[in-house]
Amino acid sequence: MPDRLAHSALLAVLFLLAALPGLMGCGDPGTGPVDVKWDRVTCDRCRMVLSARDYSAQIRAFKDEGKTTLHFFDDIGCAVIWLEDQPWREDPRTQIWVTDWRNGTWINARTAYYLKGKETPMQYGLGAQPEPEPEAIDFAAARRHIHEVEERFNAPIFNPNANQPVGAGSRADPPVGGDSPPGDTAKGSASGSAAGADPAPPPPAAAADHDHDQQHLHVTE
């Protein structure tokens, strides 16, 4: 009886060892894209949660000793801008993947074609697909489009203080119909009020001093 139990236990261990590679197969294969934990992983550039399954991207960077790191983005525009700030951006081994805007499958971003006018998470507006179309642009043109959008995001119309020196204060425009600066206009208003109206009563501090003088005279008498 004990030998039978030992034999059964040994068979169970061997079965688990045989199934272990299959159980571990859902991990990182070391190349290509991986499944994204939607609504949990965040964009490496803007820190927004990846939720748009049709417009997301990921970059695989190859390090020393054959190791790789994965970086996730909620928009292909974020991926392109982020990559150009990396020291290894010209490494030919770097892989860029983007989701097909029609079905969410991962495709090679460098060989993909892009359609403008899509409603993407960060408003770069590009939808990727593997097939060309008359209005579609290639990856090089998509990069130029992304930089154009980025320049518009950073333009003064969206950020009025973008080109203003640090510490510079804002000035109001001169009033309509006059050439005097705001300070002179204020002085003119004050003098006009003094000439055409009864003098204003003294401030509370002056009244308080007057009462104090009267009280002092009364005490002296």
TORBAMAR-599573 format. One line per field, with one value per residue: residue number from 1; x, y, z of N, C-alpha, C in turn. Coordinates in steps of 0.1 Angstrom, whole numbers, plus 5000, padded with zeros to 4 digits. Example, Ala and Ser with C-alpha at 12.3 -4.5 7.8 and 13.67 -1.06 7.14 Angstrom:
<lumses>
n <- [1,2]
n_u <- [5132,5128]
n_v <- [4943,4978]
n_w <- [5078,5071]
ca_u <- [5123,5137]
ca_v <- [4955,4989]
ca_w <- [5078,5071]
c_u <- [5132,5129]
c_v <- [4967,5000]
c_w <- [5078,5079]
</lumses>
This chain:
<lumses>
n <- [1,2,3,4,5,6,7,8,9,10,11,12,13,14,15,16,17,18,19,20,21,22,23,24,25,26,27,28,29,30,31,32,33,34,35,36,37,38,39,40,41,42,43,44,45,46,47,48,49,50,51,52,53,54,55,56,57,58,59,60,61,62,63,64,65,66,67,68,69,70,71,72,73,74,75,76,77,78,79,80,81,82,83,84,85,86,87,88,89,90,91,92,93,94,95,96,97,98,99,100,101,102,103,104,105,106,107,108,109,110,111,112,113,114,115,116,117,118,119,120,121,122,123,124,125,126,127,128,129,130,131,132,133,134,135,136,137,138,139,140,141,142,143,144,145,146,147,148,149,150,151,152,153,154,155,156,157,158,159,160,161,162,163,164,165,166,167,168,169,170,171,172,173,174,175,176,177,178,179,180,181,182,183,184,185,186,187,188,189,190,191,192,193,194,195,196,197,198,199,200,201,202,203,204,205,206,207,208,209,210,211,212,213,214,215,216,217,218,219,220,221]
n_u <- [5008,5018,5038,5023,5011,5033,5041,5020,5022,5046,5040,5022,5038,5056,5037,5030,5055,5058,5037,5044,5060,5040,5022,5037,5039,5025,5040,5065,5077,5102,5105,5087,5052,5033,5005,4984,4976,4948,4934,4949,4977,5000,5007,5040,5048,5027,5014,4988,4961,4961,4934,4922,4919,4922,4941,4965,5000,5033,5067,5096,5126,5160,5184,5217,5232,5212,5188,5155,5133,5100,5078,5049,5022,4995,4988,5000,5013,5024,5043,5061,5071,5082,5102,5121,5135,5152,5184,5190,5175,5182,5188,5187,5174,5153,5119,5087,5053,5019,4983,4959,4935,4910,4904,4921,4943,4978,5003,5032,5046,5063,5060,5033,5003,4988,4958,4945,4926,4913,4898,4918,4933,4952,4949,4964,4955,4958,4951,4961,4969,4975,4973,4977,4961,4945,4944,4960,4990,5026,5049,5070,5058,5038,5052,5061,5036,5029,5048,5040,5015,5023,5037,5016,5002,5019,5019,5015,4987,4975,4990,4994,5015,5038,5059,5067,5089,5104,5090,5080,5054,5019,5003,4977,4956,4956,4928,4899,4898,4915,4949,4964,4984,4973,4978,4979,4953,4939,4947,4937,4909,4907,4913,4893,4871,4875,4872,4846,4828,4816,4840,4854,4846,4869,4893,4888,4909,4918,4896,4896,4919,4911,4890,4906,4922,4903,4894,4917,4920,4898,4903,4926,4915]
n_v <- [4988,5014,5016,5019,5043,5060,5057,5068,5094,5101,5100,5121,5143,5142,5147,5173,5186,5181,5197,5222,5239,5246,5260,5282,5294,5317,5339,5365,5362,5372,5384,5403,5415,5416,5404,5429,5442,5454,5485,5486,5487,5514,5543,5548,5574,5595,5586,5578,5554,5524,5519,5521,5498,5497,5516,5516,5511,5495,5492,5473,5471,5462,5450,5446,5413,5400,5406,5420,5449,5460,5486,5505,5522,5545,5556,5558,5581,5590,5569,5574,5600,5595,5576,5589,5603,5585,5570,5548,5549,5546,5520,5491,5468,5475,5471,5482,5482,5483,5486,5474,5495,5486,5461,5456,5439,5432,5448,5454,5485,5499,5490,5494,5511,5543,5560,5592,5614,5599,5592,5593,5583,5604,5623,5623,5612,5590,5560,5527,5502,5471,5471,5490,5521,5545,5570,5566,5569,5563,5550,5569,5593,5593,5598,5624,5637,5633,5649,5674,5677,5676,5700,5718,5713,5724,5751,5787,5793,5772,5771,5799,5810,5799,5811,5831,5850,5837,5848,5871,5895,5897,5922,5944,5952,5985,6007,6008,6034,6052,6063,6062,6046,6020,6029,6058,6063,6055,6074,6098,6092,6093,6120,6133,6125,6137,6165,6168,6159,6156,6159,6129,6113,6113,6087,6059,6058,6084,6096,6083,6093,6120,6118,6109,6131,6150,6138,6139,6167,6172,6158,6172,6197]
n_w <- [5000,5009,4989,4966,4970,4970,4944,4930,4939,4927,4900,4899,4904,4882,4862,4867,4862,4835,4825,4832,4814,4795,4811,4817,4793,4787,4793,4787,4755,4746,4722,4697,4701,4732,4752,4765,4797,4799,4809,4832,4829,4824,4802,4791,4785,4788,4810,4811,4815,4796,4776,4751,4729,4702,4693,4706,4715,4715,4725,4721,4735,4730,4751,4767,4766,4754,4766,4769,4771,4777,4766,4770,4754,4751,4727,4693,4687,4712,4715,4694,4700,4725,4720,4705,4724,4736,4742,4727,4704,4677,4673,4654,4662,4677,4683,4672,4678,4669,4674,4651,4639,4633,4644,4666,4666,4669,4649,4629,4634,4618,4592,4588,4576,4578,4587,4587,4609,4629,4661,4686,4717,4726,4708,4685,4662,4644,4627,4625,4601,4583,4555,4525,4515,4493,4507,4528,4548,4551,4576,4579,4570,4589,4613,4608,4607,4634,4648,4638,4650,4676,4678,4675,4698,4717,4710,4715,4715,4727,4750,4766,4780,4770,4755,4771,4791,4821,4851,4841,4841,4833,4812,4809,4781,4765,4772,4751,4727,4738,4744,4766,4791,4814,4840,4839,4831,4853,4871,4860,4863,4890,4896,4882,4897,4921,4914,4905,4924,4958,4985,4997,5028,5057,5062,5084,5102,5105,5117,5141,5152,5156,5175,5196,5201,5210,5233,5248,5252,5268,5291,5299,5306]
ca_u <- [5000,5027,5045,5014,5009,5045,5041,5010,5027,5057,5033,5016,5049,5060,5027,5031,5067,5055,5027,5049,5063,5027,5017,5046,5039,5018,5049,5071,5085,5115,5104,5073,5043,5027,4992,4984,4966,4940,4928,4958,4991,4999,5015,5053,5050,5017,5009,4974,4959,4958,4921,4918,4925,4924,4950,4977,5013,5043,5080,5105,5140,5170,5196,5229,5230,5200,5176,5147,5123,5088,5072,5035,5017,4981,4987,5012,5020,5032,5054,5071,5078,5090,5113,5131,5143,5159,5197,5191,5164,5186,5191,5178,5167,5141,5106,5075,5041,5007,4971,4950,4924,4897,4902,4929,4954,4991,5010,5045,5043,5071,5054,5019,4999,4980,4948,4943,4912,4907,4897,4927,4934,4960,4945,4973,4945,4962,4947,4971,4964,4986,4971,4977,4949,4948,4946,4969,5004,5035,5054,5078,5049,5031,5061,5060,5023,5029,5055,5032,5005,5029,5040,5004,4999,5028,5018,5009,4973,4971,4997,4997,5028,5049,5070,5068,5100,5100,5089,5073,5040,5010,4999,4963,4956,4950,4913,4895,4895,4925,4963,4971,4985,4963,4981,4975,4939,4934,4950,4927,4896,4907,4913,4880,4861,4878,4868,4832,4820,4820,4851,4851,4849,4882,4893,4885,4921,4918,4885,4900,4929,4904,4884,4916,4926,4892,4893,4928,4917,4888,4910,4935,4907]
ca_v <- [5000,5026,5017,5024,5058,5067,5056,5078,5108,5104,5103,5134,5153,5141,5153,5188,5191,5181,5207,5235,5248,5251,5270,5294,5299,5330,5350,5372,5353,5377,5391,5406,5421,5408,5408,5440,5441,5466,5493,5484,5492,5529,5547,5552,5588,5604,5579,5574,5539,5519,5514,5520,5486,5499,5527,5515,5508,5490,5492,5464,5475,5451,5454,5437,5399,5395,5409,5431,5456,5464,5499,5505,5535,5546,5562,5557,5594,5589,5560,5580,5611,5590,5568,5598,5608,5574,5569,5536,5550,5542,5505,5485,5457,5480,5468,5490,5475,5492,5479,5476,5503,5479,5448,5455,5430,5439,5448,5461,5499,5505,5486,5497,5523,5551,5569,5604,5618,5590,5598,5585,5588,5616,5632,5624,5610,5581,5546,5519,5490,5466,5473,5504,5527,5558,5582,5562,5574,5553,5553,5581,5604,5593,5605,5639,5642,5633,5661,5686,5677,5680,5715,5725,5712,5733,5765,5796,5793,5762,5774,5813,5814,5791,5819,5843,5848,5833,5860,5883,5896,5901,5935,5946,5961,5999,6008,6012,6048,6060,6059,6063,6033,6018,6037,6072,6063,6054,6087,6107,6089,6097,6135,6137,6123,6147,6178,6168,6153,6161,6152,6117,6114,6109,6073,6056,6060,6099,6098,6078,6102,6132,6115,6108,6145,6157,6132,6144,6180,6172,6153,6183,6207]
ca_w <- [5000,5008,4976,4956,4973,4966,4930,4926,4941,4918,4888,4899,4902,4868,4853,4869,4856,4821,4822,4836,4802,4789,4820,4816,4779,4786,4797,4776,4746,4743,4709,4693,4711,4742,4756,4774,4808,4796,4820,4843,4826,4820,4791,4796,4783,4794,4823,4811,4815,4783,4775,4737,4723,4687,4690,4715,4709,4725,4720,4727,4734,4732,4760,4766,4770,4748,4774,4763,4780,4770,4770,4765,4751,4747,4713,4686,4689,4725,4713,4685,4707,4736,4715,4700,4735,4741,4736,4718,4694,4663,4674,4644,4668,4684,4677,4675,4674,4671,4671,4640,4644,4630,4652,4678,4665,4669,4637,4629,4632,4607,4579,4588,4569,4588,4582,4596,4613,4639,4675,4694,4731,4728,4697,4673,4651,4634,4629,4618,4594,4575,4540,4520,4509,4486,4516,4539,4548,4556,4589,4579,4570,4602,4622,4605,4612,4649,4652,4635,4660,4689,4678,4677,4712,4724,4705,4725,4715,4738,4763,4764,4787,4765,4750,4780,4800,4835,4860,4834,4845,4822,4811,4803,4769,4767,4770,4738,4725,4745,4742,4779,4798,4825,4852,4837,4830,4867,4878,4854,4869,4904,4897,4878,4907,4931,4909,4902,4935,4972,4990,5005,5043,5061,5066,5098,5111,5108,5126,5154,5158,5160,5187,5206,5205,5218,5246,5255,5256,5278,5303,5304,5313]
c_u <- [5008,5034,5036,5011,5021,5046,5031,5015,5038,5051,5027,5027,5054,5050,5028,5043,5065,5046,5033,5053,5050,5021,5024,5046,5033,5027,5055,5080,5099,5115,5090,5065,5038,5013,4993,4973,4959,4934,4936,4971,4989,5009,5028,5055,5040,5011,4994,4972,4955,4944,4916,4925,4928,4935,4962,4989,5022,5056,5088,5119,5150,5182,5207,5224,5217,5187,5168,5138,5112,5083,5059,5031,5002,4978,5000,5020,5029,5044,5065,5078,5087,5103,5124,5139,5152,5173,5198,5180,5168,5190,5182,5170,5154,5128,5095,5063,5029,4995,4964,4938,4910,4894,4911,4940,4967,4998,5022,5042,5051,5066,5039,5016,4989,4970,4946,4928,4905,4907,4905,4928,4941,4959,4956,4966,4949,4957,4955,4964,4975,4985,4971,4963,4953,4951,4955,4983,5013,5040,5062,5069,5041,5039,5061,5047,5023,5036,5048,5021,5011,5033,5027,5000,5007,5028,5012,4994,4967,4978,5002,5010,5040,5061,5073,5080,5096,5100,5083,5059,5031,5005,4985,4965,4951,4935,4910,4892,4905,4939,4971,4973,4975,4966,4977,4960,4933,4936,4939,4913,4896,4906,4899,4870,4863,4872,4853,4823,4825,4831,4847,4854,4863,4882,4891,4897,4921,4907,4889,4909,4922,4897,4894,4920,4916,4892,4905,4926,4908,4894,4919,4927,4903]
c_v <- [5013,5028,5023,5039,5066,5067,5067,5092,5111,5107,5117,5145,5153,5148,5168,5193,5191,5193,5221,5244,5254,5262,5283,5300,5313,5342,5357,5363,5359,5385,5393,5412,5411,5413,5419,5438,5454,5472,5491,5490,5506,5532,5552,5567,5597,5598,5577,5559,5535,5513,5512,5509,5487,5509,5527,5510,5502,5490,5481,5468,5464,5457,5444,5423,5394,5398,5420,5437,5460,5477,5500,5520,5535,5552,5561,5570,5595,5580,5567,5591,5605,5583,5578,5605,5597,5573,5558,5537,5546,5527,5498,5473,5462,5477,5477,5483,5484,5483,5483,5483,5496,5468,5447,5445,5438,5437,5456,5476,5505,5501,5489,5510,5530,5560,5580,5605,5608,5597,5589,5591,5601,5625,5634,5619,5600,5567,5538,5506,5484,5468,5487,5508,5540,5569,5578,5567,5563,5558,5566,5593,5605,5600,5620,5645,5643,5646,5673,5688,5681,5694,5723,5724,5722,5748,5774,5796,5783,5765,5789,5817,5806,5799,5831,5840,5845,5846,5872,5883,5900,5915,5936,5955,5975,5999,6013,6027,6057,6054,6059,6049,6032,6027,6051,6073,6063,6067,6097,6105,6095,6112,6140,6135,6133,6161,6178,6163,6158,6153,6140,6119,6108,6094,6071,6059,6075,6102,6094,6087,6115,6129,6114,6122,6152,6151,6137,6158,6181,6168,6165,6194,6202]
c_w <- [5000,4995,4965,4958,4968,4950,4924,4928,4931,4904,4887,4898,4888,4859,4855,4862,4841,4817,4824,4824,4796,4798,4819,4802,4777,4789,4784,4768,4743,4730,4705,4704,4721,4745,4766,4785,4807,4809,4833,4841,4821,4809,4797,4794,4791,4807,4823,4810,4801,4783,4760,4730,4708,4683,4699,4708,4720,4718,4728,4724,4738,4740,4758,4770,4764,4755,4767,4774,4771,4775,4763,4764,4747,4734,4706,4686,4701,4722,4705,4693,4718,4731,4711,4712,4741,4734,4726,4707,4680,4663,4664,4650,4675,4676,4681,4669,4677,4668,4659,4645,4642,4639,4664,4677,4664,4655,4638,4625,4621,4593,4578,4580,4579,4581,4592,4600,4623,4653,4684,4708,4733,4716,4686,4660,4641,4637,4620,4612,4585,4560,4536,4515,4503,4496,4528,4537,4554,4570,4589,4579,4583,4613,4620,4610,4627,4654,4649,4646,4673,4689,4680,4692,4721,4719,4715,4726,4725,4751,4762,4770,4781,4761,4759,4789,4814,4843,4854,4837,4832,4823,4804,4791,4772,4765,4756,4737,4732,4743,4755,4784,4809,4837,4851,4836,4844,4874,4873,4860,4883,4905,4893,4889,4918,4927,4908,4913,4948,4977,4999,5020,5046,5064,5080,5107,5115,5118,5140,5160,5163,5173,5199,5211,5214,5232,5255,5261,5268,5292,5308,5311,5327]
</lumses>
